[in-house]
Amino acid sequence: QLKEEGNKYFQANDYEKALQSYTQALKLNKDKALQAVLYRNRAACFLKKEEYAKAASDASRAIDINASDIKALYRRSQALEKLGKLDQAFKDAQKCATIEPRNKNFQETLRRLGANIQEKLRIQFSTDSRVQKMFEILLDENSEKEKREKAANNLIVLGREEAGAERIFQNNGVNLLLQLIETKNPELILAAVRTLSGMCTGHKARATAILHYLGIDSICMWMSVDNEEISLAVCNLLQTITDCLLDQGKEEHHGKEEAVVLDTKKDLKMITMRLLDMLVSKRVSGQGRDRALNLLNKNIPRKDLKDHDNSRTIFVIDNGLKKILKVVGQIPEMPDCLPLTENTQLTASVLLNKLYDDLRCDPERDNYRIICEEYIKSKIDPQNMDKTLHAVQIVSGILQGPFDLGNKLLGMKGVMEMMVALCGSEREIDQLVAVEALIHASTKLSRATFIISNGVNLLKEIYKKTKNEKIKIRALVGLCKLGSAGGTDYGLRQFAEGSTEKLARQCRKWLCNTTIDARTRKWAVEGMSYLTLDADVKDDFVEDEPALKAMFDLAKTSDKTILYSVASALVNCTNSYDTKELVPELVQLAKFSKQHVPEEHPKDKKDFVVKRVKRLLKAGVVSALACMVKADSAILTDQSKELIARVFLALCEDPKDRGTIVAQGGGKALIPLALEGTDVGKIKASHALAKIAAISNPDIAFPGERVYEVVRPLVSLLNTERDGLQNYEALLGLTNFSGRSDKLRLKIVKEKALPDIENYMFENHDQLRQAATECMCNLVVNKEVQERFVADGNDRLKLVVLLCGEDDEKVQVAAAGALAMLTAAQKKLCSKMTQVRLCLHDNMEIQHRGLVIAFNLISADKELAQKLVGSELLEILTYVGKQEDHP
């Protein structure tokens, strides 16, 4: 009874219940013949469930009872084939063919398995010989250079293939690759490391074995070398191994069960500890330190805050926070400084920020703060100025990372006073570090008030007296930042006492001076981001093409501060910031009470803004912005994205410029800005996309699959919270898209845009109504849209007919066009229309559409045709037929 029940479940495709029935039957049954049948049936269930090892096991039990059970033999053959045991599968299929030689299914299986076995052998033998030959060429010092390069490239390609990687691994390949690394030849080292990366990809067991064989100390040593290409390649190898240990990017292979479950936690901790040790080792190059920081940034904090496990972050804070702080506190001008690159300390600040953001509760944050406070206190020594400098530098670095924590540390006893005191020091290095710290501290207005009252005069003195360009430029930025604390050019003018143009000229000189190091030049960019609040300064700045190009070049570096400063300066130059509308009555009231009323500067009027935009476009601003958008998410913050989106929107204002923007990569750059970032930033980027989509050929502006990504941002603008211009231009863009292909029309429907488009068809605003009707006219070509009109109990068709009677001829043209296409595609809709009032319209386009509708109605149904011919339509058609012909 249970067996029959199992059979019924199997036929109904309920394999789980079938398994239960057969298993229960096996427990009750002692009859060997019936047991064989049950095992055989259960094997069939496991095959369907893709549990091939269990299927092979059950089939074997059935064969043990009855060696000539042909069904069991064939099922075992199928399972073994899926498990990759082709030779054993072939033997079972051969037995089946011997028992039933005329069975075509068995013959076909034998042919297929035979061919697969031959192919497998061919690959094995050819791979073995190829691998051997490549290593011989590479390890032979007398080999020709061209041959060695070719062998190295072939080895990399082979390592990326599963069969090739396995053969290299089985044939002592890891040891041979290690020999290549030990040759100290950069080309051979790169080839070996890249081959190892390919072998580790997606294979946890092999990655673990390679990690243990090479040793994490050796890998970190290779990554520490002062060779960018080798350091990066080793970093990629370690990232690949880490991905495997974290089970990321693992491909599933049905039926391949791992024999040993590897515990990877110990290896991951070991890798983390070695990376933290690299941060403070003098033997590690600046490149290597950057790689270690990047690996920690990428792999330690959680990717998703919904995941409750932040144990890796806690481990790093407990074991390595002080090491990261040591890197942040380095002073490049000091003799005992660790080797650094221009980005090392900023990358360390980003890591501090990510670790802090990854903490889940106040006790965890308090622990983080206490470690920082204790470390800073240990560095403060009134008798040792160099140690104290490191303390100030650490606070400065934290202010660029977890800003709230940095502000708490500024509140530590004596920290602010120490910073101000260092400004007055005679030593240039003291002034340099203190000025930088003051700049970062002045971001918080409450701190800025303290600095304005205590440090401003010192900054002025430093700026006037110092001959060191590095200090001078920082002092200038400090003055600019404090001056613009009120957020207006008025505040800056008052502070700078009318000398903003002079300060800006000095900043532009520094920008263009390539003999100054990039770390110092970035301060000139930050200075311009404040100085361009002044209308005269921004007007002069956009006229200075070398300064603009120098700023754009700096924007291509991986520096968070530079990206933000460049974006801020461009927002100021294009006037794309939000401005409050001044109510005339309130202005008069303010004047009466003798309060200052900020007036619009003549150079902030529209004509000047348009000229500045044209100058920026000519200087190549779009290429610079497109490059900035590609920056890593740790560098390109949401605030920077919003600023870039604002600039793009200002650049897209003139339709004549949109082609240039598309040609220079603006269309592509706007898509990620419209999908990620702040709400304001996403709206601005979506609006810029709408402006481009409204008038451009989508195939050119957004080639390939990219065009489908633009639909969602356009649909997001169809919202009552957006302004009329955003609604209108989004509708124009969607109209343009919906006229291109049915796939695009379907995408618009899937993004649930139809209800919004229908709402705008009956909007009071003439242009919105026209744009929405034209969009619907294009969309009705799609079958899904037609089905909405055909569905019972809706008045969509009546509403379109009503639009045909509008005063606006453009609305009439679009509505009549929609009716013409709907009646041509759906005969059911023809019966809902009995009057055609468009056939005598004065506008030839509308008349033409009316005649098409009439033709569709007459063609749809005999009764309807008779009814129409009996009406005045026949006379109208006769009259129109006698008129002069029109194309």
N, C-alpha and C positions, 0 to 999 in steps of 0.2 A: 504493500500500500504506500509506504514511504517512497519507494523507488518510483512508482507511477506519479506520485505527487511531485517529486523532483523533476521528472520528465516534463510535466506540465509547466512548472516554473521556468525550466530551461527554454521551452518553446515560446514562453511569454517574455523572454529576455531578462527575467529576474534571476540572475546568476547567483546572487547572495543567498536567496531563499532555497534555490536548487541545491547549493552546497550544503546548507543546513540539513535538508532532507536526506541527501546521500550519506552525510556523515553520521546522522542518527541511525540510518538503516545499517550502516557498517558495524555500529556498536551492538546492534541486536542480532545480526546475522552470523551464522557459523558455516553456512554452505559456501564452499570454495568457489564454485562456478559463479554463484551470484555475487560473491565478493569481487571477483575479477571484473564483472560488469559494472559494479558500483564504483570501483577505483577508476575504471575507464571513463565512466560518465563524469566523475569528479574532475578528472584530468581535462575533460572538455570545458568544464566551468572555469578552471584556472587559466586555460588558454584564452578564453574570452575576456577574463579579467587582467590579462597580460602579466600573470604571475607564473613565469615560465619554469622556474626552478621547481615549484610545487607541482606543476603539470607534468614535468619529466619524472618526478619522484612517484606520483600516483600511477602514471602509465607503466613505469618499471614494475610496480607491485602487481599490476594486472598481468604483465608479461611473465613474471615469476610464477604465477598460477597457471597461465596458459601461454606457452612460448609462441604459438602461432595465432595469437589474437591480433588480427590485422588492423583493427581500429586503434587498439592500444599502441601498436608499433608505429602507425602513421602519426598518432598524436604526439608520441615521444620524439619522433623525427622533427615535427613542427617546432616543439619546445626547444630541442637542442639547437636547431638552426637559429632561433631567436637569441639563444644564449651564446652564439658565436662558435659552438662546437660542431663545425661543418662536417668533419670526418665521421663523427659518431652519428650525426643526422643522416649522412649518406648511407651508412651501413643499415640503418633501420628502414630507409626508403627502398634499399636494394632487396631486403627480405620481403617487403610488401609486394614489390614487382615480381619476385619469384613465386609468391603464393598466387597473385592475380596478374599474370603477364600481359593481359589485354587491357588492363585499367590505364586509360590515357593520363589520368591525374598523377598516378605513380610515375609513369614514364617522364612526364613533364617535370616533376619534382627532381627526379634523378638528373635530368639534363641541366636544370638550373643549379643544383648543388655542385655538380661536377665543374661547371663553368666558374662558380664562385670560389671553389677550392683552388682551381688553377690560377685565378686572378690573385688570390691571397698569397699563394706560394711565389708567384711572379714578383709581387710587391716586396715580399720579405727578402727574397734573394737579391733583387735589384737594389733595394734600400741598403742592405748589408754592404754590398760591394761599393755603392756610391759613397756611403759614410766613410768606409775605410780609405777610399781613394782621396776624398777631400782632406781628411786628417793628414795623410801622407804628404800631400802638396803643401798644406799649411805649416807643418812642422819641419819641412825641409827648407833650410836656410838658402839653398841654392836655387829654389824654384823661381820662375819668372814672376815679376810683380803682377802682370796682367792675370796669370794663371791663379795666383794666390787670392787676388781680389774676387775673381769669379768663383773660386772654391768657397771663399768666406760668405759671399752672397747666397750661394746654393745651400750652404749649411744652415743659414738663417731661415730660408724658405722651407727646408726640410724639417727644421725644429718646430715650425708652426703647424705641420701636418701631424695628425694623431699617429699614423703608422710610422712616419719618419722619426718623431719624437721618441716613440717607444723603442725603435731599433737603436737609436743613438744611446738611449738610456741603458738598454740591455747589453750593448757591445762596448762597455767601459768608456762611454762617450763623455761622461761628466769629468772623469779623470783627465781625458785628452783635452777637454775644453779648459780645464784648470791649467794644463801645460801651456795652452795658448795665452792665457792671462799672464802667466809668469814670464813670458817672452819680453814683456815691457813694451811691445810694439803696439802703439795706439790703435791701428787698424785691426790687428788680430784680437786685441782686448775687446773692442767694440763688437766684432763678429761673434766672439765667444759669449759675451754677456747677452747680446740680442738673441742668440740661439737658446741660451738657458731660459730667457723670458718666454720664448715660444713653447719650450718644453713644459714649463710650469703652468701655462695658461689653462684654466678649467680642469686641472687634475690635482686634487688635494694630496693624494698619496705621493705622487712624483715630486710635487713642490716641497713637501715635508722632507722627503729623502734628500733632495738637492740642498735644501737649507742646512740640514745636519751635516751633509758631506762637505759643503763649502765652508760652513761655520759663519755665524752672524758677525763675528769679529773681522773676518776677512772681507765680507761683503761691505761692512761699514768702512773698512780701511780703503777699499777701492773707491767707495763713494766720496771719500775725503780728499781725493786728489784734486789738484788745481787744473783740471781739464774739463771744461763745461760739458762737452759731448759725452765723455766717459762717465762723469758724475751723474748726468741725466739718465744715461742708459742703465747704470746700476740702480739708480732710484726707481726706474720703471720695473726692474727685476724684483726689487724688494716690495714694490706695490703689488705686483702680480702674485708674489708668494703670500702677501698679507690678504689679498682678495680671496685666494684659495682657502687660507686658514679661517677666514670669516664666512666661508661658503657663499661668496658673492660671484655672480657670473658663471655659476656651475651649470653645466648642461646635464639634463637628465637622460639616462640611457635605460629604457625599459629592459628589465631582465638582468641587468648587470648589477649584482648585489655586492657591496663592498664587504670583503672578508673581515677586515679589522676596522672598528670605529676609532678614528684617531682623536685623541684629546689634544686640542690645539691651544688651549688657554695658556699652558706653560710656555709654548713657543712664542705666542703673541706678547706675553709679558717680557720674555727675554729680548725680543725685537725692540719693544718700547724702551726698556732700560738702556739698551745700547744706543738708541737714538738720543736719549736724554744725556748720556755720557758724552756723545759727540758734540753737544752744544757747548760744553765748557772745556773741550780739549784744544790745546794750542796747536796740536799736530793736524787738526782738521782745517781745510781751506775754507775760505768764505763761501765758495760754491757748495762745498759739502755741508756746511752748517745750514745754508738755505734749504738744501734737499731734505735734511733731517727735520727742519721746522715744517716744511711743506708736507712731509709724510705724517707728522704728528697732527697738523691741521686737518688733513684729509681723513685720518683713520680713528682719531681719539673721540672727539665730541660726537654725540648722537646725530644721525642724519634726520631722524624724525623724533620730535619731542613727545610723541604719543608712546614711544617705547620707554618703559620705566627704568631700564637698565642703563645707568650712567657710571657703572663701576670703572670703566677704563679712564674716564675723566677724573674720578676720585683717586685712582691709583697714580695718575700723572701728577696731580696736585700734591699728594702726600710724598711722592718720591722725586719729583722733578720741578716743582714750581720755583724753587730757589735757583735752579740752573737756568730756567727761562728768564728769571729776573736778572741774573748775572749778565745774560746776553743783552737784555734791554738796557742795562746800566753801563754798557761799554762806551768809552769815549775814544773815537778813532784817532784823535790828535795826541792821546797819551801813549807813552812808549810801551806799556805792558798790555795794550789792547789785543784782544783776540782777532784773528783774521776775519774780516767782514766784507760783505758787498754793500752796495748802496741800499739794498732792500732788506738786509738781514734784520735790523732792529724793528722795522715796520712789520715784517712777517711775524716776529716774536710778539709784538703788540697785538696783532690779529689773533694769534694763538691764545694769548692771555684773555682776550675778549670772548673767544669761542668757548674756552673752558669755563669762564664765569657765567656765560649765558646758559651753559649746559647743566648748571647746578639746579637742584629741584626745590630746595627749602632754605630758610634763613640760617639754621645751624651750619649747613654746608657753606653758605656764603660768608658766615662769620669766621669759620675756620680758614677760608681763603684769605680774608682780610687780615686775620691775626698773623698768618705766615708772612704776608707782605709787610705788615707793620714791624714785626720782629726783625725781618731782614733789613729793612730801611734803617731801623734804630741801630742795628749792628754796624752800619756804615757811617753813621753820623759821629764824627770825632772832631771837636773844635781844635785839637792839637795837630790833626792831619787833614789838610785841606783837600788832598787828592781823594781820600776816602769819602769825604763829605760830598764832593762833586759827583761821585758815583750814586750817592743817595738821591741827589737832586735829579740826575739823569733817569733813575728808575721811576721816580714820580712822574717825570715828563713822559716816559714811555707808557706808563699805565694810563695817563690821561689820553693817549691815542688809542688805547684798547678799551677796557671796561671803564667808561667815563665816570659813571656814578661812584665806583670804587676810588678812582683817581681823585675825585672831589673830596671823599672822606679822608683820604691820605693827606690832602692839602690842609685839612683841619688839624693834623697832628701838631703837637706843640713845637713851635719854632721853625716849621718847614717853610712857611711863606716868608717869615723874617729872614731866614737863611738865603732864600732865593733873591730877595731884594738886596741883602748885604753883598752877595756875590757879584751883583751888577756893579757895585762900587769898587770891586777889587781892581788892582793894577794889572793882574795877570790876564792875558787875552783869553786863555782857555776857560777861566772862571766866568768871564763875561759871556763867552759863547754859549756855555751850558746854561747859565742862569737866564739869559735872554730867551733861549728856546723854551725853557720851562715856563717862563712868564707868559709867552705866547699861547702855549697849550692851556695854561691855567686860566687865561682871560676869557675863555669861551663861556664860562659860567658868569653871569652878570654880577652875582653877589661877590665873587672873587675879583671880578674886573674892577669893582668899586674900590676894593682894598688896594689893588695894583695901581689904579689911576691916582689914588691919593698918596701912594708910597713910591711907586716905581716909574711914573711917567717922566719926571724930571731926570731921573737917572738914564732912562732910555734916550731922551733927547741929548743928554751930555755924551753918552756913548756914541750916538749917531754923528754928532758934530766932531768929536775929538779923534775917534779911532781911524786908523789908516788900513786896518784889516778889513778887506771887502766882505769876508764871511760874517764878521760881527756886524758890520754896517748894514748889510742887507737884512739880517735878523732883527736888528733894532728898528729898522724902517717898518718891517711887517708888524712888529709889536705895536708901534705907534698907529699904523693903519687899522689894526684889529681893534684896538681900544677906541680909536676915533670913530669907528663905525658901529660901536656897541649899541647906539640908538637905532641902527638900521636904516639911516637916511643919509643922503649926501650932505644935507644941512649939518648933521652932527659931525661929519668928517671935516667939512669946511671950517666949522667953528674950532675944531680941535687942531687942525693943521694950519690954522691962521692964514688961509688963502694960498697955501703953497702946495696944494695937491698936484697941480700940473708939473711942478718941479720934481716932486717925489716920484711921480709916474714916469717922467723922462729918465730918471736914474734907474728905476725898475726895468724899463725897456732896454737900457744899455746892458744891464746884467743878464737879461734874457738872451740877448744876441751874442754875448761874450762866451764863446765855446771853450775858452781857456779856463774858465771857472768850472769847478766840478759840479756834476748834475745835482748832488745833494744840496749845494748852495743855491744853484739856479732855481731849484723848485720853490725856494722861498720867494724868489722874484715873482713866480706865478701866483703864489698866495697873496703877495702884496698887491698885484694887479686885480685880484678878485675883490679886494676891498676898495682900491682906488677907483675902479670903474663904476662905483656908485655915483661918482661925479660925472655929470653929462659932458663937460669939456674934455675930461680925461678919456672917456670911452670914444669920443669922436676922433681925438688924436690917435688913439690906440689902433683903431681899425684902418687908419690911413698909413700906419707903419707896417708895411707888409713883411719885412724881415723879422720884426718882433712877433707878429702873428704866427709866422711859419715856425719860428723858434719855439713858441708855446705849443703849437700843434705837434712838433717833434717830441717835446717833453711828454705830451699826453699819451704817446705811444709806449711809455715806460710803465712798468707794473708798480705803480705807487698810488695808494688810495688818496693821499692828500693832494697830489697833483691832479688826479682825475676830478676830484671835487672842486678844486680851485679853478681849473680850466672851465669846467661846466658853469661855475658861479660867474666867472668873468664874462662868458658868452651870454648868459642869461641877462646880465647887466647891459651888455652891448646891444642886445636885441630887444631890450625892454620887455622881456617875456615873463617878468615877475608879476604877481597879483598886485593891483593897485586899488586903493579904496576910492570910491567916488566921493568927491567933496560936495556936500549939500550947501548950496549958495547961502541959505539962511544962517547955517552954523558958521560959515566962513565970516559973514558980516558980524555975527555975535562975538566971535573970537577977536576980530579986529577991534570991535568996540571995547572989549575988556583988555585990550593991549597985549594979547597973546600972540606968539609967533604962528603964522599960518604958512606952511610950506607951499610954495607956488611951483607950478610946472616950469621947468627950465626950457628955454626956447629950443635947445638941442635935443629935448626929449619929445618934441612934436613929431607927428607921423612922417613927414617928409625926410627928416634926419634919420629916423629909425630905418626907413626903407633903404636909404643910401648905405647905411651901415650894414644892413643885411646883404646887399649886393656886393659890398666890398668883402665881406666874410666868405660869401660863396665863391668869389673870384680867387680868394686866397687858399681855398681847398678845405673849408671847414667841415664839409660833409664827410670827406675821407677820414678826417681826424675823429669825428664823432662815431663813425662806423667802427673804427679801430678801438675806441674807448668802450663801445658796447660789447666787444669780444672779450674784455678783461675778465679775470676770474671773479666769482661771486664774492670772495673775501675782500677784493679790492674795489669792485664796483658796487657800492652800497645802494640801498633803495633810494636814499636821498639824492645820490648822484644820478641815478636813473631818471628820477623825476626832473631834475635840472636839464638833463640831455633831451628829454621828451619836450620840455618847454621850448628849448632852442629849436628843435626840429619843427615844432608847430609854427614858430615865428618865421622860419625859413620857407615853409610851404605856403605862406600867405599869398604870394603872387603866383597865379597859375603858370606864368611863363617860366618860372624857376623850377617847377616840379619835375620836368624832364631831366634837368641837370642833377637834381637830388637823387632821382632813380638811377641815373647813369653812374653815379659815384657810390652806389651801395646804400643809399638812404632807405629805400623801401624794405630791404632785407633787415637793416638794423632796427627799424621801428617795430618789427613783429615781436621780438622778445620784450621790448619796453612796454608794449600794449598788453602783454600777458602776465608780467611779473613786476612787482614793485609797489609803491604807494598807490592808493586809490586815485589821487590827483594825477600822478604820473601816468597811470594806465589810461585815464580819460584823455589826457593831452596827446599821448602817443596814438591812441585810437582815432582821435580827431585828425591828426596829421596824416594817418593812413587813409582816412575817409577823403581828405582833400586830394591825395594822390589817386586813390581808386576812382574818384568821381570823373576824372578827365583822362586817365592814362589807359593804354591798352594793357589789360591784366597779364597777358602772355609775356609782355616785355617787362612791366614793372615788378611782377611777382612770378617769375618763370617756374615751371614744373609744379611740384606738389605744394610749393610755398603759398600759392594763391588761396588754398583751402584754409590755411592758418589765419588769413586776414578776415575771414567771414565773421568769426566770433567777436573780435574787437569792434567791427562795424555794427553788429547786432547790439552790442552793449551800449551803443549811443542812442538806440531807439528807446528812450526812457524819459518819462516826464520830468525827472530831476535834471536832465541835461538841457542846455539852452536850444533855442530854435535852430540856430546855425548848425550846431552839432547834429541835430535830428535830420536837417535838410541834407547836409553833405553825406551823412551816412546812407540816407535813402538813395542819393545819386550814385554812390559807390556800389550799393547793392543792385541798383538798376543796371549798371554797367556790367557787373559780374553775372547777373541772371540772364543777360543776353548772350553770354559766351558759350555755356555748355550745360547739359542736363545734370551732369555730376555736380556742378556748382549750384544749380537750382536746388538739387536735393540736399546739399550741405546747408543752404539757407533755411530750408524747411526743417531740417534736423536740429538746427540751432534755435528753433521755436520763434522764428522772426515773424511768421504769418499774422498772428493776432495783433502785434504792434503795427505792422504795415497796414492792416485793415483799419485800425483805429485812426491812423494818420490820413487815410483816404477820406475821412469825414471831419478832419480838423478845420477850424475856422480860417486858419492861415492859408491863403491861396497857393503859395509856393510849396508848402508841405503837402497839401492835398494833391497837387499836380505831381510831385515827385513820388508820392506813395502809389498813386494810380498808375503811373508809368512803370513802377517796379512790379506791381501786380500784373500788368499787361505782359511783362516778360516771364513772370513766374507761372502763368496759367498754361504754358506749354508743357509743364511737368505733370505727369499722370496723378501723382499724389495730391497736387493742388486741385486738379480737375475733380478728383473724387470728393473733395471737401465741398465743392459746388453741387455735386450730384447727390450727396447724402441727404436723406429725408429730414424734413423739419428745419431747414435753414433758409435764410432769406438773402444769401450772398449774391445770387444772380439779380434779384430785384434791386439791391443796393447799387450794383454796377450799372443797371439800366437807368436808375435815378441820376447817376453821375453823367450819363449821356445827355441829360437835360441841363447841365450846368452852363453858366455864362462863359466860363473860361474855356476857350476852344482847345487849349492843350490838354485839359482834363477830359474834354469830350473825345479828342483823338485817341487818347490812351484807353479810356473806358470802352469806346467802340471797338478798338483793336482787341481788347480782352474778350469782348462778346463775340467778335468774329472768330477768334481762335477756339473759344469754348464751344460754340455751336458747331464748329467744324469737327472737333474731336469727340464731343459727347452728344449723341442724338437725343438722349433723354432730356437734355436741357432745352432742346428746340421746342418741345411741347409746352414748356413753361413761358415761352415768348409768343405773343400773338400780334403784337404791334411793332412795326418797323418805321420809326419816324425820321430816320436819318437819310433816307434815299433822296430827299430833295434839299439837303443842306447846302448852304452857300459855299462852305469850305469843301473843296474837291476831295481832300483826304478823308474827311468824315463821311461824305457821300459815298466814296468808294467802299469804306468799311460797312456802311449801311447796306449796300448792294450785295456784298459778300455774305452778310448775315441773312439777307433775304434768300439768296441762293442756297445757303445751308439749311434754312427752314423748309424750303420747297423740296430739297433733296432728301430730307430726313424721313418724311412720312406722307403717304398718299392723302390721308384725310386732312392733314395740316395744309398740304399743298392746295387741295380743293378749297379749303376755308380761306386761304390767302388770296387765291385767284378770284374768289367771289367778292373779295373786299376791294378797296380802292387801289391796292398794290398793282394790279394789272395795268391800270391807267397810268400810274406813276412810272412803271417800267417802260411802257410804250412811249411816254413823254421823254424819258431819259434816253431811250434808244435812238430818238430822232435828233438828239443834241450832237454838237460837234464832238468828234472823238478826242479823248484826253489820255495821255500815257498812263 
